[in-house]
Amino acid sequence: MQNGNRKTKSLIVFIYSLRMFAVGLILFLPAYSLYYAQRSPYFEIREIRYVGTRHIEPPELTQMLRNAFPRNILLFDLDRARDLLETEPWIRKVRLRRKLPGQIWIYIEERQPAAVADVDGELYLVDPEGVLLDQYGSRYQNIDKPIVKGLKNIARENAREENAARMALFQNVIQELDFNQKAHSAAISEIDVNDSNRIAVIPAQYPVPVYLGNNKFQERYEVFLANRELYSQLRQEYGVIESVDVGFDNRIIFHTPKQGKKILMSEQDSKDGKKEVALSRN
C-alpha cells in the first residue's frame, strides 16, 4: 500500500514538473526568439523608402532617423519617428509602416507654398497656415503673389498661432481684391497684415503704403486707383507721399512730410456734387 502511494506521489511530482517545464519552455521560446530577432542582422533596416516627397531631400531624413533610432526594424518606434519627422517645416503629416525583414515605408504629405513672407528683413517661403518652410531663393520663382509682411519669427511666443491668423487674413485680402475677376493683387507688391484693423498694400507702380482699414478691401483700393492722378500731383508738389489712407468711407487721406495731411472728400459728400480738397497741418 505504501509503495502504491509513493508511486502515485512520484507520478504527480513528475507530471507537475513536466507541466512547469512546458510552461517555462512556452515562455522562454518567444522571449528568446524576440531577443534573437532584435539582435539578428536579418532584421537590420536596409532601406527607408519615401512616398510624396517633392521639396524634401530624403537622404537628410534618412540620416536623421538613423541617428535617432536603432538599426533593427523591430526596435524602430514608428510613433516616435512620426513625431520627429513632423517637426520638419515642409512636412505636414506622416504615415509609416514596416515591411519585414528590413524596409521602412514613409508616406509624406508636404506643405504647399502659398506666398513669400518678409520676416525680420529676410524672405521666407510660407504655407497657407503661416509656417515658414524655407528661405526664399531662385528655385522658388513660381510664387506670383504679393509679399506678405507682418508674420512673426518662429522663435517668438505664440508665433505659430498668430502667423496662422495673419496668413488667413492675407488670403482673405487677396480674395477680396481679386473678386469678380478684377485681379488687383497682380498689381500689388506687398500686403502688410501686422495690424488686422489697418491692412496696408503697396502697389507695384506706386511705392507708397495704402491703408485699407479692416474691410471692403477692393472698394477701398479702387478709391485709391480713382485718385492716382491726384497722388501724382501731390507727390510732385511735396516730393514724397509717406502713405495714403482709404480706411474711412468716402475719404482719401494723403500723408505728406512734416505730419501734413491732404484730405480729399468724395463727390457724394459735397453738397454741390463737386470734390472738396482741404489741407491741414499739425
Secondary structure, DSSP 8 states (H G I E B T S, - for coil): -HHHHHHHHHHHHHHHHHHHHHHHHHHHHHHHHHHHHTT-GGGB--EEEEES-SSS-HHHHHHHHHHHS-SBGGG--HHHHHHHHTTSTTEEEEEEEEETTTEEEEEEEE----EEEEETTEEEEE-TT--EEEE--GGGTT--S-EEE----TTSTTHHHHHHHHHHHHHHHHHHHTGGG--GGGGEEEEE-SSTTSEEEEESSS-S-EEEETS-HHHHHHHHHHTHHHHHHHHHHHS---EEE--STTEEEEEETTTEEEEEE-GGGSTTSS--EEEEE-
